[in-house]
């Protein structure tokens, strides 16, 4: 089994900060991309930040400049440091861990259970 667990969510006032953590464990052989997604009530899931094994990063436009994604490969952990949070950031944040095969195609990906982030005005 592969387990992906997020932590660090909570309630914060606008302008505050939170740090999310996501750790993969179990039988996963290797990790390529580690990403954060979020889904607000009534909204589609969207990519917030992605960090590849080659340390290339992609941010959702509203997150750029406020959020920072990083990873610790030895610990199979990805972090999302969120600064200057806004009410629109309120969502359930999900961690995704992806593994690609030798041809570059996705072989496996795993999702965490989600962490609630609520930003009050």
KALINLIN-V606487 format. One record per residue. N is the residue number from 1. RES is the residue in one small letter. SS is DSSP state (H for helix, E for strand, L for the rest). NEAR is the number of other ideal C-beta (glycine too) atoms within 12 Angstrom. D_LAST is the distance of its C-alpha to the last C-alpha in Angstrom with 1 decimal. Layout:
N|RES|SS|NEAR|D_LAST ; N|RES|SS|NEAR|D_LAST
//
This chain:
1|x|L|9|40.3 ; 2|x|E|23|37.4 ; 3|x|E|19|34.1 ; 4|x|E|34|30.8 ; 5|x|E|26|28.1 ; 6|x|E|37|24.5 ; 7|x|E|24|22.8 ; 8|x|L|27|19.8 ; 9|x|L|32|16.9 ; 10|x|E|22|14.4 ; 11|x|E|17|11.0 ; 12|x|E|26|9.1 ; 13|x|E|18|6.1 ; 14|x|L|20|5.3 ; 15|x|L|17|8.9 ; 16|x|L|22|10.5 ; 17|x|L|23|13.4 ; 18|x|E|34|15.4 ; 19|x|E|28|19.0 ; 20|x|E|42|20.4 ; 21|x|E|30|24.1 ; 22|x|E|42|26.6 ; 23|x|E|29|30.2 ; 24|x|E|38|33.1 ; 25|x|E|18|36.2 ; 26|x|E|16|39.3 ; 27|x|L|13|42.0 ; 28|x|L|22|40.2 ; 29|x|L|16|42.8 ; 30|x|L|20|40.8 ; 31|x|L|35|37.3 ; 32|x|L|33|36.8 ; 33|x|E|34|33.3 ; 34|x|E|48|30.2 ; 35|x|E|40|27.0 ; 36|x|E|50|23.4 ; 37|x|E|37|22.3 ; 38|x|E|38|19.2 ; 39|x|E|22|19.0 ; 40|x|L|25|16.2 ; 41|x|L|12|17.2 ; 42|x|L|8|19.8 ; 43|x|L|13|19.9 ; 44|x|L|11|22.7 ; 45|x|L|21|22.7 ; 46|x|E|25|22.3 ; 47|x|E|29|23.6 ; 48|x|E|40|21.1 ; 49|x|E|39|23.7 ; 50|x|E|31|27.4 ; 51|x|E|34|29.8 ; 52|x|L|23|33.5 ; 53|x|L|21|36.3 ; 54|x|L|13|37.3 ; 55|x|L|16|34.0 ; 56|x|L|16|33.0 ; 57|x|E|26|29.3 ; 58|x|E|21|27.4 ; 59|x|E|24|23.7 ; 60|x|L|27|21.7 ; 61|x|L|13|21.1 ; 62|x|L|22|17.3 ; 63|x|L|31|17.7 ; 64|x|L|16|20.6 ; 65|x|L|13|20.2 ; 66|x|L|27|17.2 ; 67|x|E|35|18.7 ; 68|x|E|25|22.2 ; 69|x|E|38|24.4 ; 70|x|E|22|27.5 ; 71|x|E|34|30.2 ; 72|x|E|17|32.9 ; 73|x|L|20|35.8 ; 74|x|L|9|37.8 ; 75|x|L|16|35.2 ; 76|x|L|30|34.2 ; 77|x|E|29|30.6 ; 78|x|E|45|27.8 ; 79|x|E|28|24.6 ; 80|x|E|45|21.3 ; 81|x|E|24|19.6 ; 82|x|E|39|16.1 ; 83|x|L|21|14.7 ; 84|x|L|23|11.9 ; 85|x|L|33|9.8 ; 86|x|L|25|7.6 ; 87|x|H|20|6.1 ; 88|x|H|20|9.7 ; 89|x|H|38|11.2 ; 90|x|L|28|10.7 ; 91|x|E|34|14.4 ; 92|x|E|27|17.6 ; 93|x|E|46|19.1 ; 94|x|E|35|22.9 ; 95|x|E|44|25.5 ; 96|x|E|36|28.7 ; 97|x|E|42|32.0 ; 98|x|E|31|34.7 ; 99|x|E|26|38.4 ; 100|x|E|20|40.8 ; 101|x|L|13|44.5 ; 102|x|L|9|47.3 ; 103|x|L|7|47.1 ; 104|x|L|12|43.4 ; 105|x|L|12|42.4 ; 106|x|E|15|39.8 ; 107|x|E|19|41.5 ; 108|x|E|23|38.8 ; 109|x|E|25|35.1 ; 110|x|E|33|33.1 ; 111|x|E|27|29.7 ; 112|x|L|34|27.6 ; 113|x|L|18|26.1 ; 114|x|L|26|22.5 ; 115|x|E|32|19.6 ; 116|x|E|25|16.3 ; 117|x|E|36|13.3 ; 118|x|E|26|9.9 ; 119|x|E|29|6.7 ; 120|x|E|16|3.8 ; 121|x|L|14|0.0
//
